Amino acid sequence: MLKIIMGIDSPDAGQIQYAKDCQVGYLEQETNLEQKDTTILAEVMAAAKEIRRMGERANELQAQITELSEQGKEVDALLNEYGQVQDRFEHLGGYELESNARKILSGLGFKVTDFERPCSEFSGGWQMRIALAKLFLRHPDLLLLDEPTNTWTSRASSGCAAYCQLRRAVLIVSHDRAFMDACVDHVAALENRRVTTYTGNYSSYLKQREDNLEQMRAKRAAQERDIAHMQVFVDKFRYKPTKAAQAQERIRKIEQIKKELVILPEGHKHIDFKFPDPPRSGDMVVGLEGVSKSYGNKHIYSDIDLKLYRGEHVALVGPNGAGKSTLMKILAGLEPPTTGTRDLGTNVGVAYYAQHALEGMTESNTVLQEIDTVTPSGPYRSSAACWAPSYLATTIPSKSRYASSPAAKRRVWPWPRCLWPPRRSCAWTSPPTTWISTRWTCSKTPCKTSPAPSC
């Protein structure tokens, strides 16, 4: 829907209409910054191209007006255009661009000392905030946000919510209920291939939707009772000459009711499956001793001692940029520590579910082809091949390719690779950032099977 509004995708029917001179800003789920080697302040400032062009146009008009006035020529048309451009330039904060950029970055959780650091030094969550700051600085008339809070802390979400209150129009796709309650005053629900709009925040929408569902269920039940009652009459008297006309009339009524039959929204689908037990490992699954990590002159942490034992489920928490994903990669053996050692227990295999879905995957592969990269043969291949299509049936066709899948659905692609063959250790980075409740319910099952997952 957001891509159709942006003009990236085309609708099969209908058209998109915009207000005159409407500027649209779009934050995608997976954002790549243009120049990662520039400072974050310069990257944000570079986004205000339209505002800068407006300022340049105002200067050009001012020079033309001065020149023509000296020649005694008519300048009314130029003065009118200059007034419009100047008003728009001031309204968009053209004279306070750098000051506004600094305020926006601070509101999203950046420190003043961060403004001159290269974008490449920041984690994925912080880079998403940089991308959002670029949009805020442009002052779009319509702001489209696709899962903006996936990797944010509560402070960043609060800053975004406060800024959204200043926008003319904001359309948000999110699974963060608290964020939606703080930001929205209407909810557009896409159900049964239609959009229904509710007034109020997300909590209000849930109550209104449940009330509507009760009414719809009651109306549906009444329609089915009417159909059943009339059908009894039709079955009894259809071929009786004295009642045939009445039977035909009831048949017409039944057909009319069926055309008007209330269609109830689809409920969440639940999937049951069983994971094969992995081979038994030793009590200690993975351990870190004296681990430190640095990137050049940037020191992340030092003297980390950590042991995970069979049966433990550990949540790794901390603010954006603290090094959580880096520590996950060290545990998974994908990133070497600067100092210290990492030890795997006896008979332990490691699976890593990355924060950025494409890590370790081939973009052109189908789901089953990705499974083949980790289970090409052996006792687990048939289980994985059967399980993956059933689990992904409501999300991704098993023969579709990663590159053609929506961003939210790409997040479930790595699951088969992580869960087959069964391992004694799994590391998941921000797994439920774009999941609906059904998928999150399913994702609890592996925790009971894999004795030492770290989330």
C-alpha positions as CSV (number, residue, x, y, z in Angstrom):
1,M,0.0,0.0,0.0
2,L,2.8,2.5,0.9
3,K,4.7,1.6,-2.3
4,I,1.6,2.3,-4.3
5,I,1.1,5.7,-2.6
6,M,4.8,6.5,-3.3
7,G,4.4,5.4,-7.0
8,I,7.0,2.6,-6.6
9,D,4.3,0.0,-7.4
10,S,1.3,0.5,-9.6
11,P,-2.3,-0.5,-8.7
12,D,-4.2,-3.0,-10.9
13,A,-7.1,-0.6,-10.9
14,G,-7.9,2.9,-9.7
15,Q,-5.6,5.9,-9.3
16,I,-3.8,7.8,-6.6
17,Q,-4.6,11.5,-6.3
18,Y,-2.4,14.0,-4.5
19,A,-3.0,17.6,-3.3
20,K,-1.3,20.3,-5.4
21,D,2.4,20.6,-4.6
22,C,2.2,17.7,-2.1
23,Q,5.6,16.5,-1.0
24,V,5.8,12.8,0.2
25,G,8.4,11.3,2.4
26,Y,8.9,7.5,2.7
27,L,10.9,5.6,5.3
28,E,11.3,2.0,4.2
29,Q,11.8,-1.0,6.5
30,E,15.3,-1.6,5.3
31,T,17.1,1.7,4.7
32,N,20.5,2.2,3.1
33,L,22.2,5.6,3.7
34,E,23.6,7.3,0.6
35,Q,27.0,8.3,2.0
36,K,28.0,6.2,5.1
37,D,31.4,7.9,5.3
38,T,29.9,11.4,5.8
39,T,29.1,12.7,9.3
40,I,25.5,12.2,10.4
41,L,24.9,16.0,10.5
42,A,26.1,16.4,6.9
43,E,24.0,13.3,5.8
44,V,20.9,14.8,7.3
45,M,21.6,18.3,5.9
46,A,22.1,16.8,2.4
47,A,18.5,15.6,2.4
48,A,17.1,19.1,2.2
49,K,17.7,19.4,-1.5
50,E,14.3,20.8,-2.3
51,I,14.6,23.5,0.4
52,R,18.0,24.5,-0.8
53,R,16.8,24.7,-4.4
54,M,13.9,26.9,-3.2
55,G,16.4,29.2,-1.5
56,E,18.5,29.4,-4.7
57,R,15.4,30.2,-6.7
58,A,14.5,33.0,-4.2
59,N,18.0,34.5,-4.7
60,E,17.7,34.2,-8.5
61,L,14.3,36.0,-8.4
62,Q,15.6,38.7,-6.1
63,A,18.5,39.4,-8.5
64,Q,16.2,39.5,-11.6
65,I,13.7,41.8,-9.8
66,T,16.5,44.2,-8.9
67,E,17.9,44.2,-12.4
68,L,14.5,44.7,-14.2
69,S,13.5,47.4,-11.7
70,E,16.6,49.4,-12.5
71,Q,15.6,49.1,-16.2
72,G,12.1,50.2,-15.5
73,K,10.5,47.0,-16.6
74,E,7.4,45.2,-15.3
75,V,8.2,42.9,-12.3
76,D,4.8,42.1,-10.9
77,A,4.9,38.4,-12.0
78,L,8.4,38.0,-10.6
79,L,7.3,39.6,-7.3
80,N,4.4,37.3,-7.0
81,E,6.5,34.2,-7.6
82,Y,9.2,35.5,-5.2
83,G,6.6,36.0,-2.5
84,Q,5.3,32.4,-2.9
85,V,8.8,30.9,-3.0
86,Q,10.0,33.0,0.0
87,D,6.9,32.1,2.1
88,R,7.4,28.4,1.3
89,F,11.2,28.6,2.1
90,E,10.5,30.2,5.5
91,H,7.7,27.8,6.3
92,L,10.0,24.8,5.7
93,G,12.7,26.3,8.0
94,G,15.1,27.2,5.2
95,Y,16.9,29.9,7.4
96,E,17.3,27.4,10.3
97,L,18.3,24.2,8.4
98,E,21.3,23.3,10.5
99,S,19.6,24.3,13.8
100,N,16.6,22.2,12.9
101,A,18.8,19.3,11.9
102,R,20.5,19.4,15.3
103,K,17.2,19.6,17.1
104,I,15.8,16.6,15.2
105,L,18.9,14.5,15.8
106,S,18.8,15.3,19.5
107,G,15.1,14.5,19.7
108,L,15.9,11.0,18.2
109,G,18.5,10.3,20.9
110,F,21.8,11.4,19.3
111,K,24.3,13.2,21.5
112,V,25.9,16.5,20.4
113,T,29.2,14.7,20.2
114,D,27.7,12.3,17.7
115,F,26.9,14.9,15.1
116,E,30.5,14.8,13.6
117,R,30.9,11.0,13.6
118,P,30.6,9.1,10.3
119,C,27.4,7.3,9.7
120,S,29.3,4.0,9.3
121,E,30.1,4.0,13.0
122,F,26.5,3.6,14.0
123,S,24.5,0.3,14.3
124,G,21.5,-0.5,12.1
125,G,19.0,1.0,14.6
126,W,20.9,4.3,14.7
127,Q,21.1,4.4,11.0
128,M,17.4,4.0,10.7
129,R,17.1,7.1,13.0
130,I,19.4,9.0,10.7
131,A,17.2,8.1,7.7
132,L,14.1,9.4,9.7
133,A,15.9,12.6,10.6
134,K,16.5,13.2,6.9
135,L,12.8,12.9,6.3
136,F,11.8,15.2,9.2
137,L,14.2,17.9,8.0
138,R,12.4,18.0,4.6
139,H,9.0,18.7,6.2
140,P,7.0,16.5,3.8
141,D,3.3,17.1,3.6
142,L,2.7,13.4,3.8
143,L,5.0,11.1,5.8
144,L,5.0,7.3,5.2
145,L,6.7,5.2,7.9
146,D,7.1,1.5,7.4
147,E,7.9,-0.2,10.7
148,P,10.0,2.7,12.0
149,T,10.5,1.4,15.5
150,N,11.9,-2.0,14.7
151,T,15.3,-1.3,16.3
152,W,14.6,1.7,18.4
153,T,14.8,2.4,22.1
154,S,11.8,4.0,24.0
155,R,13.5,7.4,23.8
156,A,13.7,7.3,20.0
157,S,10.1,6.2,19.8
158,S,9.0,9.0,22.0
159,G,10.9,11.5,20.0
160,C,9.4,10.3,16.8
161,A,5.9,10.3,18.3
162,A,6.3,13.9,19.4
163,Y,7.5,15.0,16.0
164,C,4.7,13.1,14.2
165,Q,2.2,15.3,16.1
166,L,3.6,18.3,14.0
167,R,3.1,16.7,10.6
168,R,0.2,17.5,8.3
169,A,-0.4,13.8,7.6
170,V,1.4,10.6,8.7
171,L,0.7,7.1,7.6
172,I,2.4,4.5,9.8
173,V,2.7,0.7,9.5
174,S,3.8,-0.7,12.8
175,H,3.4,-3.6,15.2
176,D,4.4,-1.4,18.2
177,R,1.1,-0.8,20.0
178,A,2.5,1.8,22.5
179,F,4.0,3.8,19.6
180,M,0.7,3.7,17.7
181,D,-1.2,4.8,20.7
182,A,1.1,7.8,21.1
183,C,1.1,8.8,17.4
184,V,-2.2,8.1,15.7
185,D,-5.8,9.5,15.9
186,H,-7.2,7.2,13.2
187,V,-6.6,3.5,12.3
188,A,-7.1,2.1,8.8
189,A,-7.5,-1.7,9.0
190,L,-6.8,-3.7,5.9
191,E,-9.0,-6.7,6.2
192,N,-11.0,-8.9,3.7
193,R,-9.2,-7.0,0.9
194,R,-10.8,-3.7,2.0
195,V,-9.8,-0.7,4.2
196,T,-12.0,0.2,7.1
197,T,-11.2,3.4,9.0
198,Y,-11.7,3.8,12.8
199,T,-11.4,7.0,14.8
200,G,-9.1,7.0,17.8
201,N,-5.7,5.4,18.7
202,Y,-4.8,1.7,18.4
203,S,-6.3,0.7,21.8
204,S,-9.6,2.4,20.8
205,Y,-9.5,0.6,17.5
206,L,-9.2,-2.8,19.2
207,K,-12.3,-2.1,21.2
208,Q,-14.3,-0.7,18.3
209,R,-13.2,-3.6,16.1
210,E,-14.4,-6.1,18.7
211,D,-17.7,-4.3,19.0
212,N,-18.1,-4.4,15.2
213,L,-17.2,-8.0,15.1
214,E,-19.9,-8.9,17.7
215,Q,-22.4,-7.0,15.5
216,M,-21.2,-8.7,12.4
217,R,-21.3,-12.2,14.0
218,A,-24.8,-11.5,15.2
219,K,-26.0,-10.3,11.8
220,R,-24.3,-13.3,10.1
221,A,-26.0,-15.7,12.5
222,A,-29.4,-14.1,11.8
223,Q,-28.8,-14.4,8.1
224,E,-27.8,-18.1,8.4
225,R,-30.9,-18.7,10.5
226,D,-33.2,-17.1,7.9
227,I,-31.6,-19.1,5.2
228,A,-32.0,-22.3,7.1
229,H,-35.6,-21.6,8.0
230,M,-36.6,-20.8,4.4
231,Q,-34.6,-23.7,3.1
232,V,-36.7,-26.1,5.2
233,F,-39.9,-24.6,3.6
234,V,-38.3,-24.9,0.1
235,D,-37.3,-28.5,0.6
236,K,-40.7,-29.5,1.9
237,F,-43.0,-27.6,-0.6
238,R,-40.9,-27.0,-3.7
239,Y,-42.7,-29.7,-5.7
240,K,-46.2,-29.2,-4.2
241,P,-48.4,-27.3,-6.7
242,T,-50.2,-25.2,-4.2
243,K,-46.9,-24.1,-2.5
244,A,-44.6,-23.9,-5.5
245,A,-44.9,-20.1,-6.0
246,Q,-44.1,-19.5,-2.3
247,A,-41.2,-21.9,-2.5
248,Q,-39.8,-20.0,-5.5
249,E,-40.2,-16.7,-3.7
250,R,-38.2,-18.1,-0.8
251,I,-35.5,-19.4,-3.1
252,R,-35.1,-15.8,-4.5
253,K,-34.9,-14.5,-1.0
254,I,-32.3,-17.1,-0.1
255,E,-30.2,-16.1,-3.1
256,Q,-30.5,-12.4,-2.2
257,I,-29.4,-13.0,1.4
258,K,-26.4,-15.0,0.2
259,K,-25.3,-12.1,-1.9
260,E,-25.6,-9.8,1.2
261,L,-24.1,-12.4,3.6
262,V,-21.7,-10.7,6.1
263,I,-18.1,-11.8,5.5
264,L,-16.2,-12.1,8.8
265,P,-12.5,-11.1,8.9
266,E,-10.1,-13.9,8.9
267,G,-8.7,-14.8,12.3
268,H,-5.1,-15.6,13.1
269,K,-4.0,-19.0,11.9
270,H,-2.2,-21.3,14.2
271,I,0.3,-23.9,13.0
272,D,1.4,-27.0,14.9
273,F,4.7,-28.6,14.2
274,K,7.4,-30.6,16.0
275,F,11.1,-30.0,15.9
276,P,13.4,-33.0,15.9
277,D,15.5,-33.2,19.1
278,P,19.2,-32.3,18.5
279,P,22.0,-34.5,19.7
280,R,22.7,-34.1,23.4
281,S,25.5,-31.7,24.3
282,G,27.6,-31.1,27.4
283,D,26.3,-28.9,30.2
284,M,28.2,-25.8,29.0
285,V,27.1,-24.7,25.5
286,V,29.2,-21.7,24.9
287,G,31.5,-19.5,26.9
288,L,33.4,-16.2,26.6
289,E,36.4,-15.4,28.8
290,G,38.1,-12.0,29.0
291,V,36.5,-10.9,25.7
292,S,37.0,-7.3,24.5
293,K,36.1,-5.7,21.2
294,S,37.3,-2.6,19.5
295,Y,36.9,-1.1,16.0
296,G,40.0,0.9,15.5
297,N,40.0,3.6,18.2
298,K,36.4,2.9,19.1
299,H,36.3,0.6,22.2
300,I,33.0,-1.3,22.6
301,Y,33.6,-3.4,25.7
302,S,36.2,-5.3,27.6
303,D,36.7,-8.2,30.1
304,I,33.4,-10.0,29.3
305,D,33.0,-13.3,31.0
306,L,29.9,-15.2,30.0
307,K,28.8,-18.9,30.0
308,L,25.5,-20.3,28.6
309,Y,24.4,-23.7,29.9
310,R,22.1,-26.2,28.3
311,G,18.4,-25.3,29.1
312,E,19.1,-21.5,29.6
313,H,17.2,-18.8,27.6
314,V,19.0,-15.5,27.8
315,A,17.8,-12.0,26.7
316,L,20.6,-9.6,25.8
317,V,19.4,-6.1,26.4
318,G,21.0,-2.6,26.1
319,P,20.6,0.7,24.2
320,N,21.2,1.0,20.5
321,G,25.0,1.0,19.7
322,A,26.0,-0.8,22.9
323,G,27.3,-3.8,20.9
324,K,24.5,-6.3,21.3
325,S,24.7,-7.5,17.7
326,T,28.5,-7.6,17.8
327,L,28.4,-9.8,20.9
328,M,25.9,-12.1,19.2
329,K,28.2,-12.5,16.2
330,I,31.1,-13.2,18.6
331,L,29.0,-15.9,20.3
332,A,28.1,-17.3,16.9
333,G,31.7,-17.3,15.8
334,L,31.1,-14.8,12.9
335,E,33.1,-12.0,14.5
336,P,36.5,-12.5,16.2
337,P,37.0,-10.8,19.6
338,T,39.8,-8.3,19.9
339,T,41.1,-10.1,22.9
340,G,39.8,-13.1,24.9
341,T,38.5,-16.5,23.9
342,R,35.3,-18.2,22.8
343,D,34.7,-21.8,23.6
344,L,32.0,-24.1,22.3
345,G,30.8,-27.0,24.4
346,T,30.9,-30.7,23.4
347,N,28.7,-31.6,20.4
348,V,27.4,-28.0,19.9
349,G,26.3,-26.5,16.6
350,V,25.5,-22.8,16.3
351,A,22.7,-21.0,14.3
352,Y,22.5,-17.3,13.9
353,Y,19.4,-15.3,13.0
354,A,20.6,-11.9,11.8
355,Q,19.0,-8.5,12.5
356,H,19.3,-7.7,8.8
357,A,17.5,-10.5,7.0
358,L,19.8,-10.8,4.0
359,E,23.0,-11.6,6.0
360,G,24.2,-15.0,5.0
361,M,21.5,-15.6,2.4
362,T,21.4,-15.6,-1.4
363,E,18.9,-13.1,-2.7
364,S,17.9,-15.2,-5.8
365,N,17.2,-18.4,-3.8
366,T,13.7,-19.8,-3.0
367,V,12.9,-20.9,0.5
368,L,13.6,-24.6,-0.3
369,Q,16.9,-23.7,-2.0
370,E,17.9,-21.9,1.2
371,I,17.1,-25.0,3.2
372,D,19.3,-27.0,0.8
373,T,22.3,-24.8,1.7
374,V,22.2,-26.1,5.3
375,T,20.5,-29.5,4.9
376,P,21.4,-30.8,1.4
377,S,20.9,-34.4,2.5
378,G,20.5,-36.6,5.6
379,P,17.8,-37.4,8.1
380,Y,16.6,-33.8,8.7
381,R,16.2,-32.8,5.0
382,S,12.7,-34.3,4.6
383,S,11.5,-32.8,7.9
384,A,12.7,-29.3,6.9
385,A,11.3,-29.5,3.4
386,C,7.9,-30.5,4.8
387,W,7.9,-28.1,7.7
388,A,9.0,-24.9,5.8
389,P,6.2,-24.7,3.3
390,S,3.5,-25.4,6.0
391,Y,5.0,-22.8,8.4
392,L,5.5,-20.2,5.6
393,A,2.2,-20.9,3.8
394,T,0.5,-17.9,5.3
395,T,3.6,-15.7,4.7
396,I,5.7,-16.7,1.7
397,P,5.1,-19.3,-1.0
398,S,7.8,-21.9,-0.8
399,K,8.9,-21.3,-4.4
400,S,9.0,-17.5,-4.2
401,R,12.3,-15.7,-4.1
402,Y,13.8,-13.4,-1.5
403,A,14.2,-10.5,-3.8
404,S,10.5,-10.5,-4.7
405,S,9.2,-10.8,-1.2
406,P,7.9,-7.8,1.0
407,A,10.3,-6.6,3.6
408,A,8.3,-7.8,6.6
409,K,8.0,-11.3,5.1
410,R,11.8,-11.5,4.5
411,R,12.2,-11.6,8.3
412,V,10.8,-15.2,8.4
413,W,13.0,-16.5,5.6
414,P,16.1,-17.4,7.8
415,W,14.0,-19.5,10.1
416,P,14.4,-22.9,8.3
417,R,18.1,-22.2,8.0
418,C,18.4,-21.6,11.8
419,L,16.3,-24.6,12.8
420,W,17.6,-27.4,10.5
421,P,19.6,-29.3,11.3
422,P,18.6,-29.1,15.1
423,R,21.4,-27.4,17.0
424,R,22.3,-26.9,20.6
425,S,22.8,-23.1,20.4
426,C,20.9,-20.4,18.6
427,A,21.5,-16.6,18.6
428,W,18.7,-14.4,17.4
429,T,19.1,-10.6,16.9
430,S,15.8,-8.6,17.3
431,P,13.7,-11.6,16.0
432,P,10.1,-10.2,16.5
433,T,10.6,-6.7,15.1
434,T,8.1,-7.1,12.3
435,W,6.2,-10.2,13.4
436,I,2.5,-10.4,14.0
437,S,1.3,-12.3,17.1
438,T,0.8,-15.6,15.2
439,R,4.5,-15.8,14.2
440,W,5.7,-14.8,17.7
441,T,3.6,-17.6,19.2
442,C,5.2,-20.1,16.8
443,S,8.7,-18.7,17.6
444,K,8.4,-19.7,21.2
445,T,8.5,-23.4,20.3
446,P,12.2,-23.5,19.2
447,C,13.1,-22.1,22.6
448,K,11.9,-25.3,24.2
449,T,13.9,-27.4,21.8
450,S,17.2,-25.5,21.5
451,P,18.7,-25.6,25.0
452,A,20.6,-22.3,24.9
453,P,19.1,-19.7,22.7
454,S,20.3,-16.1,23.2
455,C,17.9,-13.3,22.0
